[in-house]
C-alpha cells in the first residue's frame, strides 16, 4: 500500500465535535463514533478531555471503532505534565498508536524545550506511543523544518512530525522544503483553506479550516508530491470551520470522509499520468 491507496481514514477530534475548539463537543462520543463509522472512517481521534467521563464509559461509547490517535496533548513545553495522565490512560485502554502534541509556550531556550520534549517522548514510549509534533502556522513552531529540528534535538526514536495541510500551506511551505524532513513524517491531517485567508491567523485556523476539496489548496498535487517523497503514513481529516460545525453530525462526517476520498482518488489519477 502507498500513501495514495490508503483507506484507513481517521476522523480527527475537532472534525466531529460540532463546536468551536474552545467549547465542549455538541455531540456525544457515542453519536460521533456512530457517524464516523457510517461515513466510512476506520478510526476516530479523541481528546484528553474525554477521559473525564471515565475510561469504561469512553471505551463503551466508541462502539468498537478504533481510536488510533489522541490529540492534542499540551503542557510539556511549560515543564508540566498537562493532560499526560489522561492521555496515557486512554491510550492504554484503547490501544492507541499516536499522541499528537503542539507547542504553546512562546519563548524558551531551544535546549530546554528539546529536553522537555524528550521527557514527554520517553514517558509516551512506556505506553507504546509515537509522539507526533504538529507545526502550526500560528504558533511558535510554524514550519515542519522547525518541528523536525526539535524532534532531532530531542533524539527520541518514537517522535516525528505531523503535516497539517492547512498549516503547511498557510506557512508557504513547499514540497522542496519538505524533502529534508520527509523521513520524520508520522501522520497527515487533510483539510483545506480559503483562497483569501482571514487576516486574523487564529480566526482563520480555528474557524475556516475547510473540508478537503472545499477550498483553494491543490491537495491532489500535494499528496502526489508527498507520495513521491516516499511518505506513506496514516491520514486524518481535520476540519474546523463555522460552516462545518453547524452541519448535522451525519452530514459533517459524510462530507469530511467523502472529501478526503475524492482528494485521494484525484491524487492517484494525477500520479498515474
Residue, then its C-alpha position, 0 to 999 in steps of 0.5 A: x500500500x502507498x500513501x495514495x491507496x490508503x483507506x484507513x481514514x481517521x476522523x480527527x477530534x475537532x472534525x466531529x465535535x460540532x463546536x468551536x475548539x474552545x467549547x465542549x463537543x455538541x455531540x456525544x462520543x457515542x453519536x460521533x463514533x456512530x457517524x464516523x463509522x457510517x461515513x466510512x472512517x476506520x478510526x476516530x481521534x479523541x481528546x484528553x478531555x474525554x477521559x473525564x467521563x471515565x475510561x469504561x464509559x469512553x471505551x463503551x461509547x466508541x462502539x468498537x471503532x478504533x481510536x488510533x490517535x489522541x490529540x492534542x496533548x499540551x503542557x510539556x513545553x511549560x515543564x508540566x505534565x498537562x493532560x499526560x495522565x489522561x492521555x496515557x490512560x486512554x491510550x492504554x485502554x484503547x490501544x492507541x498508536x499516536x499522541x499528537x502534541x503542539x507547542x504553546x509556550x512562546x519563548x524558551x531556550x531551544x535546549x530546554x524545550x528539546x529536553x522537555x520534549x524528550x521527557x514527554x517522548x520517553x514517558x509516551x514510549x512506556x505506553x507504546x506511543x509515537x509522539x507526533x509534533x504538529x507545526x502550526x502556522x500560528x504558533x511558535x513552531x510554524x514550519x515542519x523544518x522547525x518541528x523536525x529540528x526539535x524532534x532531532x534535538x530531542x533524539x527520541x526514536x518514537x517522535x516525528x512530525x505531523x503535516x497539517x495541510x492547512x498549516x503547511x500551506x498557510x506557512x508557504x511551505x513547499x514540497x522542496x522544503x519538505x524533502x529534508x524532513x520527509x523521513x520524520x513524517x508520522x501522520x497527515x491531517x487533510x483539510x483545506x483553506x480559503x483562497x483569501x485567508x482571514x487576516x486574523x491567523x487564529x480566526x482563520x485556523x480555528x474557524x475556516x479550516x475547510x473540508x478537503x476539496x472545499x477550498x483553494x489548496x491543490x491537495x491532489x498535487x500535494x499528496x502526489x508530491x508527498x507520495x513521491x517523497x516516499x511518505x506513506x503514513x496514516x491520514x486524518x481529516x481535520x476540519x474546523x470551520x463555522x460552516x462545518x460545525x453547524x452541519x448535522x453530525x451525519x452530514x459533517x462526517x459524510x462530507x469530511x470522509x467523502x472529501x478526503x476520498x475524492x482528494x485521494x482518488x484525484x491524487x492517484x489519477x494525477x500520479x498515474x499520468 
